[in-house]
Amino acid sequence: AYIMFYVIFATQWWMWLFLPFHFFMGPIQGAVVNWAGHKYGYRNFDEDDHSKNTLFIDFLLLGELFQNNHHHYAARSNFPTKWWEFDPVYPVIKLLDKLRIVNIVKTA
């Protein structure tokens, strides 16, 4: 999938230089989210797992470390539940929804 993305969208040779970063960053981000999101942080909801919101490094992963909120409200596109929590990607999702590129599905 990473290679096909470059085949379709890379318009210059130097863009292919980013491909090794994409191969390594996906698994690294997944490991950080699953490790830190279940080890460090605070809990808003008492779930049967060890998920936690790891706000102090969440900005590096663009909202991916609201693990406890995600486990409680898995189908939501905006994971913050407290007034001081912020998901930096949600405004982008809302913009894409307004442009009809994506569709935000309302959950009960």
KETI-667217 format. One record per residue: residue in one letter; x, y, z of N, C-alpha, C, O in turn. Coordinates in Angstrom, 3 decimals. Example, Ala and Ser with C-alpha at 12.3 -4.5 7.8 and 13.67 -1.06 7.14 Angstrom:
BEGIN
resn nc1 nc2 nc3 cac1 cac2 cac3 cc1 cc2 cc3 oc1 oc2 oc3
A 13.190 -5.690 7.800 12.300 -4.500 7.800 13.200 -3.300 7.800 14.236 -3.319 8.465
S 12.850 -2.250 7.080 13.670 -1.060 7.140 12.900 0.030 7.870 13.409 1.138 8.039
% end
This chain:
BEGIN
resn nc1 nc2 nc3 cac1 cac2 cac3 cc1 cc2 cc3 oc1 oc2 oc3
A 0.825 -1.194 0.000 0.000 0.000 0.000 0.872 1.261 0.000 0.556 2.236 -0.682
Y 1.969 1.238 0.767 2.846 2.407 0.784 3.435 2.642 -0.605 3.474 3.775 -1.084
I 3.890 1.574 -1.245 4.509 1.708 -2.564 3.482 2.184 -3.587 3.789 3.041 -4.416
M 2.261 1.638 -3.539 1.230 2.072 -4.481 0.899 3.547 -4.305 0.628 4.247 -5.281
F 0.922 4.022 -3.061 0.696 5.449 -2.821 1.729 6.272 -3.581 1.381 7.274 -4.206
Y 2.987 5.863 -3.535 4.046 6.599 -4.221 3.940 6.457 -5.736 4.205 7.409 -6.470
V 3.555 5.276 -6.204 3.374 5.082 -7.648 2.306 6.044 -8.175 2.455 6.612 -9.257
I 1.240 6.220 -7.412 0.132 7.072 -7.859 0.420 8.559 -7.661 0.124 9.370 -8.539
F 0.998 8.924 -6.506 1.075 10.339 -6.144 2.449 10.993 -6.223 2.523 12.222 -6.245
A 3.527 10.241 -6.267 4.852 10.865 -6.322 5.087 11.450 -7.715 5.072 10.726 -8.711
T 5.300 12.743 -7.774 5.501 13.411 -9.065 6.961 13.753 -9.339 7.311 14.140 -10.453
Q 7.810 13.612 -8.327 9.235 13.893 -8.473 10.036 12.734 -7.879 9.544 12.049 -6.983
W 11.246 12.505 -8.355 12.064 11.380 -7.877 12.379 11.497 -6.399 12.423 10.486 -5.698
W 12.603 12.730 -5.904 13.015 12.910 -4.513 11.917 12.543 -3.522 12.205 12.291 -2.352
M 10.663 12.510 -3.972 9.578 12.124 -3.075 9.710 10.673 -2.624 9.248 10.307 -1.543
W 10.342 9.853 -3.455 10.550 8.448 -3.101 11.508 8.300 -1.916 11.556 7.244 -1.285
L 12.257 9.339 -1.616 13.173 9.289 -0.475 12.422 9.207 0.852 13.008 8.814 1.860
F 11.146 9.569 0.874 10.338 9.478 2.089 9.819 8.062 2.348 9.359 7.769 3.452
L 9.886 7.194 1.357 9.322 5.850 1.492 9.901 5.056 2.672 9.123 4.422 3.385
P 11.206 5.053 2.917 11.712 4.318 4.093 11.145 4.835 5.415 10.917 4.053 6.338
F 10.917 6.133 5.512 10.311 6.684 6.734 8.900 6.134 6.931 8.511 5.810 8.054
H 8.142 6.029 5.859 6.786 5.495 5.965 6.793 4.029 6.360 5.933 3.590 7.124
F 7.756 3.264 5.850 7.841 1.848 6.225 8.094 1.673 7.720 7.575 0.739 8.331
F 8.889 2.567 8.311 9.241 2.427 9.723 8.321 3.163 10.680 8.137 2.711 11.811
M 7.739 4.275 10.270 6.933 5.074 11.190 5.593 4.435 11.535 5.104 4.621 12.649
G 4.988 3.691 10.620 3.722 3.022 10.921 3.837 2.066 12.097 3.081 2.193 13.060
P 4.768 1.107 12.049 4.921 0.196 13.188 5.404 0.892 14.462 5.011 0.500 15.560
I 6.241 1.907 14.333 6.723 2.614 15.517 5.578 3.358 16.187 5.444 3.316 17.410
Q 4.747 4.043 15.397 3.608 4.747 15.987 2.649 3.758 16.642 2.154 4.019 17.738
G 2.380 2.632 15.993 1.508 1.615 16.580 2.042 1.087 17.899 1.284 0.886 18.847
A 3.347 0.863 17.960 3.957 0.367 19.193 3.873 1.407 20.305 3.560 1.065 21.445
V 4.147 2.671 19.988 4.081 3.729 21.000 2.657 3.887 21.513 2.441 4.011 22.718
V 1.678 3.883 20.601 0.280 4.039 21.015 -0.136 2.887 21.916 -0.739 3.116 22.964
N 0.167 1.669 21.536 -0.271 0.524 22.335 0.519 0.376 23.629 -0.012 -0.144 24.611
W 1.752 0.811 23.655 2.545 0.715 24.880 2.212 1.868 25.826 1.782 1.635 26.955
A 2.403 3.096 25.380 2.182 4.248 26.255 0.706 4.428 26.584 0.364 4.852 27.688
G -0.165 4.112 25.642 -1.591 4.291 25.862 -2.211 3.294 26.822 -3.386 3.408 27.173
H -1.424 2.322 27.244 -1.912 1.359 28.227 -1.027 1.311 29.469 -1.251 0.497 30.365
K -0.031 2.179 29.522 0.887 2.168 30.663 0.892 3.500 31.417 0.876 3.508 32.648
Y 0.914 4.611 30.706 1.063 5.922 31.330 -0.193 6.763 31.143 -0.918 6.593 30.163
G -0.446 7.653 32.064 -1.524 8.607 31.892 -2.630 8.479 32.923 -2.418 7.982 34.029
Y -3.796 8.930 32.545 -4.946 8.992 33.445 -6.139 8.322 32.765 -6.129 8.074 31.559
R -7.160 8.036 33.563 -8.352 7.360 33.055 -9.589 8.218 33.327 -9.801 8.685 34.446
N -10.389 8.415 32.296 -11.678 9.077 32.460 -12.791 8.070 32.714 -13.815 8.416 33.302
F -12.602 6.830 32.277 -13.632 5.804 32.371 -13.031 4.530 32.939 -11.882 4.198 32.648
D -13.793 3.829 33.735 -13.339 2.579 34.330 -13.656 1.431 33.364 -14.733 0.837 33.423
E -12.725 1.137 32.497 -12.867 0.043 31.528 -12.193 -1.209 32.090 -11.417 -1.132 33.043
D -12.493 -2.351 31.496 -11.907 -3.613 31.953 -10.505 -3.842 31.407 -9.976 -4.948 31.517
D -9.906 -2.836 30.833 -8.539 -2.955 30.318 -7.652 -1.950 31.052 -8.073 -1.349 32.040
H -6.460 -1.777 30.580 -5.527 -0.847 31.222 -5.337 0.420 30.388 -4.318 1.098 30.525
S -6.293 0.746 29.535 -6.145 1.904 28.652 -6.116 3.202 29.455 -6.830 3.370 30.444
K -5.264 4.109 28.991 -5.103 5.408 29.640 -4.961 6.488 28.581 -4.563 6.211 27.449
N -5.282 7.697 28.948 -5.046 8.853 28.094 -3.674 9.408 28.442 -3.436 9.809 29.582
T -2.784 9.433 27.480 -1.403 9.856 27.711 -1.209 11.223 27.088 -0.595 11.353 26.029
L -1.735 12.239 27.748 -1.793 13.576 27.189 -0.422 14.222 27.015 -0.238 15.022 26.098
F 0.540 13.897 27.866 1.813 14.612 27.804 2.623 14.322 26.545 3.521 15.100 26.221
I 2.347 13.239 25.820 3.004 13.019 24.525 1.987 12.878 23.393 2.349 12.553 22.263
D 0.722 13.123 23.702 -0.326 12.957 22.699 -0.160 13.892 21.516 -0.482 13.515 20.389
F 0.333 15.099 21.743 0.478 16.051 20.644 1.418 15.529 19.561 1.287 15.907 18.396
L 2.365 14.663 19.930 3.276 14.079 18.940 2.565 13.097 18.014 2.973 12.908 16.868
L 1.505 12.478 18.515 0.788 11.468 17.744 -0.591 11.950 17.299 -1.425 11.146 16.884
L -0.829 13.234 17.383 -2.027 13.882 16.845 -3.333 13.278 17.352 -4.231 12.980 16.565
G -3.435 13.099 18.655 -4.686 12.646 19.253 -4.826 11.142 19.387 -5.858 10.666 19.860
E -3.821 10.382 18.987 -3.914 8.923 19.029 -3.833 8.352 20.443 -4.161 7.183 20.646
L -3.409 9.137 21.412 -3.220 8.593 22.754 -4.365 8.899 23.716 -4.166 8.899 24.931
F -5.540 9.155 23.197 -6.730 9.185 24.036 -7.281 7.753 24.084 -8.428 7.508 23.712
Q -6.459 6.827 24.541 -6.802 5.408 24.508 -7.993 5.066 25.393 -8.861 4.298 24.979
N -8.056 5.619 26.605 -9.167 5.312 27.494 -10.473 5.840 26.907 -11.492 5.150 26.936
N -10.445 7.056 26.377 -11.639 7.609 25.735 -12.018 6.774 24.513 -13.198 6.516 24.276
H -11.028 6.357 23.746 -11.268 5.545 22.551 -11.887 4.194 22.909 -12.792 3.728 22.217
H -11.412 3.566 23.977 -11.965 2.275 24.382 -13.399 2.425 24.897 -14.202 1.500 24.772
H -13.718 3.569 25.467 -15.076 3.794 25.970 -16.036 4.200 24.846 -17.175 3.734 24.807
Y -15.583 5.058 23.942 -16.390 5.529 22.809 -15.668 5.181 21.505 -15.187 6.077 20.812
A -15.587 3.917 21.170 -14.776 3.453 20.040 -15.229 3.996 18.690 -14.398 4.169 17.798
A -16.492 4.265 18.513 -16.997 4.673 17.198 -16.943 6.183 16.970 -17.282 6.640 15.878
R -16.532 6.962 17.951 -16.496 8.417 17.791 -15.314 8.855 16.940 -14.270 8.204 16.931
S -15.481 9.943 16.238 -14.367 10.509 15.471 -13.631 11.589 16.257 -12.547 12.011 15.855
N -14.204 12.042 17.367 -13.575 13.044 18.227 -13.457 12.440 19.627 -14.465 12.288 20.317
F -12.254 12.099 20.052 -12.069 11.342 21.286 -12.017 12.145 22.574 -12.276 11.553 23.622
P -11.712 13.420 22.598 -11.686 14.138 23.872 -13.052 14.146 24.553 -14.087 14.237 23.894
T -13.036 14.050 25.892 -14.277 14.089 26.653 -14.248 15.170 27.733 -15.306 15.560 28.228
K -13.093 15.655 28.103 -12.966 16.737 29.091 -12.740 18.049 28.355 -12.291 18.041 27.209
W -13.037 19.160 28.983 -12.922 20.457 28.324 -11.489 20.791 27.932 -11.272 21.545 26.983
W -10.516 20.250 28.638 -9.123 20.599 28.395 -8.421 19.605 27.461 -7.245 19.790 27.149
E -9.109 18.571 27.016 -8.528 17.627 26.058 -8.816 18.135 24.642 -9.892 18.672 24.376
F -7.860 17.965 23.748 -8.012 18.450 22.378 -7.448 17.434 21.397 -6.314 16.979 21.551
D -8.224 17.085 20.406 -7.781 16.197 19.331 -7.456 17.070 18.121 -8.376 17.586 17.487
P -6.179 17.254 17.780 -5.817 18.178 16.711 -6.259 17.728 15.324 -6.278 18.542 14.400
V -6.612 16.472 15.152 -7.017 15.984 13.837 -8.520 16.171 13.603 -8.959 16.219 12.454
Y -9.306 16.275 14.664 -10.751 16.395 14.488 -11.175 17.616 13.654 -12.083 17.482 12.835
P -10.565 18.793 13.821 -10.939 19.907 12.927 -10.676 19.588 11.449 -11.415 20.043 10.575
V -9.645 18.822 11.174 -9.371 18.408 9.793 -10.465 17.472 9.301 -10.920 17.588 8.163
I -10.891 16.538 10.160 -11.976 15.624 9.805 -13.262 16.410 9.549 -13.988 16.112 8.600
K -13.549 17.408 10.382 -14.744 18.232 10.176 -14.681 18.995 8.860 -15.684 19.104 8.154
L -13.508 19.521 8.529 -13.339 20.216 7.258 -13.576 19.260 6.089 -14.274 19.605 5.135
L -12.999 18.066 6.162 -13.197 17.082 5.101 -14.667 16.671 4.994 -15.156 16.384 3.901
D -15.362 16.642 6.118 -16.789 16.351 6.112 -17.561 17.481 5.416 -18.449 17.213 4.606
K -17.231 18.727 5.724 -17.891 19.870 5.083 -17.652 19.885 3.574 -18.522 20.285 2.800
L -16.451 19.442 3.165 -16.117 19.386 1.737 -16.656 18.120 1.066 -16.458 17.908 -0.131
R -17.339 17.285 1.851 -17.931 16.029 1.374 -16.896 15.040 0.853 -17.169 14.267 -0.065
I -15.696 15.073 1.451 -14.666 14.103 1.124 -14.809 12.883 2.023 -14.594 11.751 1.590
V -15.173 13.123 3.273 -15.488 12.043 4.222 -16.879 12.318 4.775 -17.436 13.397 4.576
N -17.428 11.337 5.466 -18.750 11.474 6.062 -18.653 11.109 7.534 -18.379 9.955 7.867
I -18.873 12.075 8.420 -18.885 11.795 9.851 -20.230 11.158 10.170 -21.284 11.760 9.965
V -20.175 9.939 10.670 -21.379 9.205 11.027 -21.697 9.484 12.489 -20.861 9.240 13.359
K -22.859 9.975 12.765 -23.281 10.260 14.144 -23.571 8.943 14.851 -24.258 8.079 14.307
T -23.048 8.791 16.065 -23.287 7.579 16.863 -24.192 7.907 18.027 -24.277 9.053 18.468
A -24.865 6.887 18.516 -25.799 7.077 19.633 -25.057 7.204 20.942 -25.679 7.369 21.991
% end
